[in-house]
Amino acid sequence: MNLRMGSNIFRDVQIPLLWGQRAVVQDEEGRLSVIDLSSREAKLEVLSDEPAEGAAYSPRDDGFVVLDDRGRELYSYNPRDNVLSSISLGLPECQVTKSVMRIGGNTFSGNRVVGSAVGIAVTETSVSIGAPLPPGLAKLAL
Amino acid sequence: MRVVMNSDVLFWERPPRGIPHRLRDFCQQSAAVGARIVLPRTVVLECQRLRSEAAEDHKTQLRNATILLASFGVTVPPFDPEALAVPEDLPDLLTAAGARVELVDPLLEDYVEAERRASLHLSPQASKKADEMRDLVIWALSLRIARESGRAMLVSRDEVHSGNLGKDEASTNGLLRASSLEDALELLGRETPAGSLARTLLAAVWQPLREAGLPITPGVVIRRLERLSFLADAAGHTGGTFALVTDAAASGSLSAWTSIRQVGPHRIAVDLEDITLDGAQWQSGSISLEVDGELPVRWTPTRDRLVALRSVIQREQ
């Protein structure tokens, strides 16, 4: 995959931004999609700034919250500011605008990541640029 | 109403400073209806630990920032990271956000009760493997506060607090349970975006449900909504599931687990299960209908959005 996200250039990567076990992809209009890769098949949760078909959600004043099958709140998404905020995933907040990518207190802008399976990998305790694909994730295919 | 808060609804994000927008909003809205936020001492101590860890991280970041700036020839006025990154106090933060806050120390009877439940693996402990005392102390404290006050609420996502095992005991003691801040606001009588959407869905099927014999009032009356969850379909319609409590036609209350969804271009399906009338099962306990109509279209059709995403993902695959 070759794309530009938050002014960062990703070339020949499989997943540009891996937020926990979720791929985050920005389209050319700056809208975000979030794909859960934790199961056997990839599952869309957020599609172009809106809840994906079949993904449980709850509306909020500033966007919506994605829920799991049991109604547990996983994370919120604010499409106006393109901000993903963990509720029960334990991950740092993530913002991807057209000009910048902010993860927790770290800001990424104008970087170039080439040939890594994962462009930027975010876990509960770390943020890495250029990382291998964690085992057990579904293929990012829709 | 006194509203007991568990730690998992207070620390879901790790903001650099302050509290998240949603919690700030909850503080203001709960105060507007006269509710008091009860913080068990165990929750305050847990928060204190997390805020102290965060403060240490902030000190390190401030020192590193100074070093980085200096390496680029940028000088900053002298400052003391120890003085700047002071751990924030949870009760102070909530009070500053507009909440009425009450700190409650668990009593010996709460600890004894929690110890008994943990050791004997009694309800509402969900797992036989876990002997977690802290959750049970909060449970015992919440039940006690509900008994003392006539009614109270526990806001917690924890399975021990929100699971089915504690349902009857909570009801008997007058303890309402909410697993999110939004559910809590609905229980406090504040209409949330989720509650508003659920009301819109119900309005589309209310009259047909009455005509099918469900004993509800002529107008849409909602007493309580809980565990709200919504789904978009391919065309962008929104359906939803939630626990509903409404007025019964004659008197009393009717409650049901409700599911409403679009099943065709102009057809809506509605299922009510576990229907109870004043606590007793109503007839067979369920009713299912299909009615003419269209649920609100809130989202762009999937196909249109998927095209843009696929073009990004498949460009090089």
Interface residues (C-beta under 8 A of the other chain):
Chain A: M1 N2 L3 D12 V25 Q26 D27 E28 E29 R31 S33 L47 S48 E50 P51 A52 E53 G54 A55 A56 Y57 S58 P59 R60 D61 D62 V65 L67 G71 R72 E73 S76 S85 S86 I87 S88 P92 E93 G104 G105 L140 A141 L142
Chain B: D8 W12 E13 R14 P15 P16 P20 H21 R22 D25 Q61 R157 S179 S180 E182 P193 A194 L197 R227 L228 S229 F230 L231 A232 D233 A234 W299 T300 T302 R305 L306 A308 L309 R310 S311 V312 I313 R315 E316 Q317
